[in-house]
């Protein structure tokens, strides 16, 4: 069976979201826009065919975080970007936190 493009991560990124955002490695990612504490936009190098793609991620507030309840939420799905908000246990559950490690992948068709 042949693998179709929408069956694999078409876009992915690994970045440091603390201080000045720094992309460690990526594929199909043109840039990260930092909107403030724990709030980023992942900009794609090419538009997706629609905004119904799958997006998932994980991350951590620290490189050796243990006991944190870190999580990532994706918002504002657009054909050329997705908003990524990171939350951790260092603040209240409703307040975003900057993460040292952010990993996000997008699966869908261009």
Backbone as a ProteinNet text record, in pm:
[ID]
protein_1_A
[PRIMARY]
XXXXXXXXXXXXXXXXXXXXXXXXXXXXXXXXXXXXXXXXXXXXXXXXXXXXXXXXXXXXXXXXXXXXXXXXXXXXXXXXXXXXXXXXXXXXXXXXXXXXXXXXXXXXXX
[TERTIARY]
84.1	0	89.4	58.9	135.3	96.2	193	166.6	129.4	18	-27.4	22.9	33.9	90.2	12.1	-118.4	-197.5	-185.2	-107.9	-88.7	38.4	117.2	241.6	244	330.5	342.1	391.8	308.4	345.3	421.7	398.9	467.7	496.7	616.7	646.1	752.4	752.7	852.4	885.7	1008	1057	1123.1	1071.1	1128.9	1135.4	1221.1	1234.9	1148.3	1044.9	951.4	982.3	1097.4	1134.6	1219	1202	1278.5	1246.4	1350.2	1331.7	1313.5	1200.7	1170.6	1281.7	1323.5	1431.9	1390.7	1381.8	1346.2	1470.4	1457.2	1568.2	1575.3	1458.6	1451.4	1307.4	1286.9	1151.4	1147.8	1026.7	1001.9	871.8	873	752.9	709.7	795.6	767.4	844.9	774.3	846.3	892.2	809.6	847.5	751.6	792.7	707.9	687.4	563.6	533.2	504.6	570.9	553.2	457.2	341.1	238.6	241.6	343	351.1	363.6	352.8	375.9	293.1	362.1	298.6	203	210.1	115.5	193.7	185.2	264.5	175.2	219.7	159.4	266.1	232.9	320.4	282.9	370.7	344.8	402.8	321.3	360.1	430.7	522.6	591.6	504.3	400	302.1	164.9	62.7	-72.6	-122.7	-198.8	-270.6	-389.1	-448.5	-560.6	-687.9	-696.1	-809.1	-764.3	-854.5	-817.9	-872	-895.9	-946.9	-837.7	-714	-601.4	-592.6	-512.9	-486.3	-361.6	-364.9	-250.4	-235.9	-115.6	-91.2	44.6	63.2	192.3	212.3	333	368	481.8	512.5	620.9	644.3	737	773.9	826.8	798.5	849.2	999.5	1054.5	1198	1250	1380.5	1438.8	1435.3	1427.2	1421.1	1303.6	1187.7	1068.5	1010.4	988.1	922	815.6	695.8	590.4	509	537.4	457	337.9	234.7	117	109.4	211.3	221.5	126.7	64.3	-15.9	-18.3	-55	-57.2	-196.6	-243	-373.3	-354.1	-418.2	-413.7	-544	-531.7	-646.6	-629.3	-733.4	-727.5	-660.3	-715.2	-664.9	-689.9	-585.3	-595.4	-516	-534.3	-462.9	-312.1	-268.8	-127.3	-63.4	-141.1	-86.5	-181	-127.9	-210.4	-156.5	-247.1	-207.8	-181.4	-72.9	-30.9	-18.9	-91.2	-84.7	-38.7	61	119.1	82.8	42.5	1.6	80.9	115	187.2	136.9	190.7	142.6	207	302	367.6	276.3	180	81	-55.6	-159.1	-293.3	-321.9	-413.1	-440.2	-486.2	-538.4	-589.9	-485.9	-367	-264.6	-158.9	-131.8	-26.6	110.6	200.3	339.7	429.7	546.5	647.7	704.1	728.7	786.2	926.5	1016.9	1153	1152.8	1062.4	1051.2	907.7	889.7	758.7	774.9	693	692.2	551.2	534.7	403.4	415.3	317.7	314	176.1	173.6	51.6	41.8	-76.1	-100.4	-220.3	-203.7	-309.7	-253.3	-331.1	-288.3	-263.2	-157.5	-131.2	-228.1
-116.6	0	123.8	218	343.2	436.5	509.4	607.6	739.5	798.4	926.9	1037.5	1158.3	1269.3	1298.1	1278.1	1307.3	1199	1093.7	986.5	1004.2	1103.5	1129.9	1277.3	1310.9	1450.7	1533.9	1623.7	1708.7	1831.8	1870	1983.4	1946	1976	1954.1	2053.3	2078.4	2169.2	2137.1	2165.1	2151.3	2284.4	2355.8	2485.1	2510.4	2605.8	2655.5	2780	2777.5	2887.9	2986.9	2974.9	3067.3	3180.7	3301.1	3415.4	3439.2	3455.4	3467.3	3327	3303.4	3170.2	3125	3000.1	2943.3	2805.8	2793.2	2665	2576.7	2457.3	2360.7	2282.4	2234.6	2156.2	2160.1	2142.2	2149.6	2095.2	2077.2	2044.3	2112.7	2189.7	2257	2374.6	2417.7	2528.5	2650.5	2763.2	2882.1	2968.3	2977.1	3059.3	3033.7	3083.6	3083.6	3228.8	3269.8	3402.8	3391.1	3471.7	3471.3	3583.6	3547.9	3645.5	3678.1	3632.2	3653.9	3520.2	3520.6	3401.2	3282.5	3177	3051.4	3056.5	3159.5	3176.1	3198.4	3100.9	3102.2	3076.1	3120	3077.4	3006.2	2885.4	2803.4	2833.2	2900.8	2940.3	2837.3	2791.9	2687	2745.7	2671.3	2717.3	2702.9	2618.8	2605	2584.7	2636.6	2622.7	2479.1	2440.6	2313.9	2329.9	2219.7	2228.4	2279.6	2263.9	2316.6	2326.3	2368.8	2382	2266.6	2151.8	2034.2	1930.6	1973.4	1883.4	1842.2	1740.5	1695.1	1767.2	1808.6	1873.8	1821.7	1782.6	1732.9	1778.2	1772.8	1815	1777.9	1804.2	1784.8	1879.1	1890.3	1978.4	1975.7	2060.3	2064.9	2202.9	2246.1	2374.8	2372	2255.2	2241.2	2119.4	2117.2	2004.7	1876	1887	1767.4	1778.8	1815.7	1837.9	1707	1702.1	1587.4	1642.6	1586.1	1628.7	1746.3	1796.5	1904.8	1846.3	1925.4	1884.9	1972.2	1962.5	2044.4	1993	2086.5	2045.6	2156.6	2118.4	2208.3	2205.8	2322.3	2333.6	2402.8	2349.6	2410.5	2485.9	2608.4	2694.4	2757.2	2818	2898.3	2824.3	2710.4	2634.6	2715.9	2746.9	2817.3	2736.5	2764.1	2686.9	2711.7	2826.5	2859.1	2864.4	2832.7	2841.5	2777	2757.9	2712.6	2780.1	2821.4	2880.6	2769.7	2782.6	2684.7	2756.3	2706.6	2766.7	2658.6	2691.8	2595.9	2634.2	2534.2	2553.8	2460.3	2508.3	2425.6	2448.7	2373.1	2377.9	2486.9	2563.8	2664.7	2783.5	2807	2912.7	2848.1	2929.3	2872.6	2799.2	2701.9	2620.2	2700.4	2820.4	2900.6	2993.8	3002.1	3094	3019.7	3066.7	3004.4	3021.7	2928.2	2931.4	2909.7	2975.5	2945.1	2806.6	2732.2	2598.6	2599	2527.5	2508.3	2416.7	2317.7	2222.8	2223.1	2255.1	2249.1	2165.4	2060.5	1973.8	1971.3	2007.4	2007.2	1944.3	1859.6	1801	1821.1	1835.7	1857.7	1747.2	1685.7	1584.2	1626.3	1629	1667.7	1677.1	1727.4	1737.9	1884.3	1904.8	2038.4	2068.4
0	0	0	-84.6	-93.4	21	70.5	175.5	110.1	153.4	102.6	193.8	141.5	218.5	346.1	345.3	464.8	572.7	546.2	643.3	726.3	695.8	769.1	809.9	903.1	945.1	827.8	779.2	667	714.6	839.5	900	1044.7	1090.8	1231.4	1276.7	1406.1	1460.3	1604.2	1641.8	1778.5	1811.3	1912.3	1944.8	2094.7	2130.7	2267.3	2275.1	2358.4	2367.7	2478.6	2542.2	2648.6	2591.5	2644.7	2593.8	2447.1	2365	2220.8	2164.3	2097	2043.9	1950.4	1968.9	1890.2	1837.8	1704.6	1642.5	1641.3	1700.7	1702.1	1571.4	1527.3	1404.9	1356	1225.7	1171.6	1029.9	981.7	842.4	802.9	696	648	733.9	823.7	915	866.2	844.6	798.7	915.1	1021.5	1136.8	1252.7	1369.3	1488.6	1528.3	1546.5	1596.6	1745.5	1826.2	1971.8	2008.8	2065.2	2103.1	2252.3	2321.2	2465.5	2535.5	2665.9	2747.1	2700.8	2654	2616.9	2500	2416.9	2307	2177.6	2086.8	1964.5	1843.5	1727.4	1601.5	1521.3	1478.4	1395.5	1250.4	1175.5	1036.9	941.2	845.8	753.1	630.7	571.8	451.2	326.5	333.5	225	288.4	225.4	278.8	271.2	371.8	368.8	273.2	227.7	133.2	200.7	333.8	411.1	557.1	644	786.1	870.7	808.5	879.3	905	916.4	938.9	1086.3	1111.5	1248.4	1299	1423.8	1485.1	1627.1	1665.5	1800.4	1848.8	1979.4	2030.8	2175.7	2220.5	2360.4	2394.3	2520	2558.7	2708	2750.6	2891.3	2926.5	3048.4	3095	3115.8	3140.2	3164.9	3089.3	3065.1	2992.8	3073.8	3205.1	3290.6	3387	3333.3	3414.8	3466.4	3595	3657.4	3750.5	3745.5	3836	3787.4	3667.6	3612.6	3537.2	3522	3445.4	3320.8	3238.3	3118.7	3010.9	2938.9	2823.4	2718.8	2597.4	2482.7	2421.9	2383.7	2318.6	2184.2	2079.6	1948.8	1925.2	1874.6	1846.3	1708.6	1659.1	1536.1	1420.7	1382.3	1267.3	1140	1066.5	938.5	835.6	707	605.7	609.8	661.8	663.2	800	904.9	1040.9	1141	1261.9	1373.9	1500.3	1587.1	1714.2	1815.5	1889.9	1989.3	2123.4	2224.6	2358.6	2456.1	2537.5	2631.5	2774.4	2852	2991.4	3081.6	3197.7	3293.4	3434	3526.9	3664.2	3748.4	3691.4	3773.2	3800.8	3715.8	3737.2	3750.9	3756	3763	3632.1	3634.8	3515.5	3394	3415.1	3304.6	3243.6	3302.8	3254.5	3172.7	3049.8	2969.1	3033.4	3004.2	3049.2	2928.8	2929.3	2828	2854.3	2748	2758.7	2701.2	2764.7	2714.6	2592.5	2593	2481.5	2429.6	2301.3	2236.4	2110.1	2097.1	1978.9	1922.7	1796.2	1732.8	1594.6	1559.8	1425.4	1365.5	1233.7	1157.4	1053.5	1043.6	941.9	858	728.5	637.9	498.3	404.8	266.2	229.8	149.3	95.2	-13.6
[MASK]
++++++++++++++++++++++++++++++++++++++++++++++++++++++++++++++++++++++++++++++++++++++++++++++++++++++++++++++

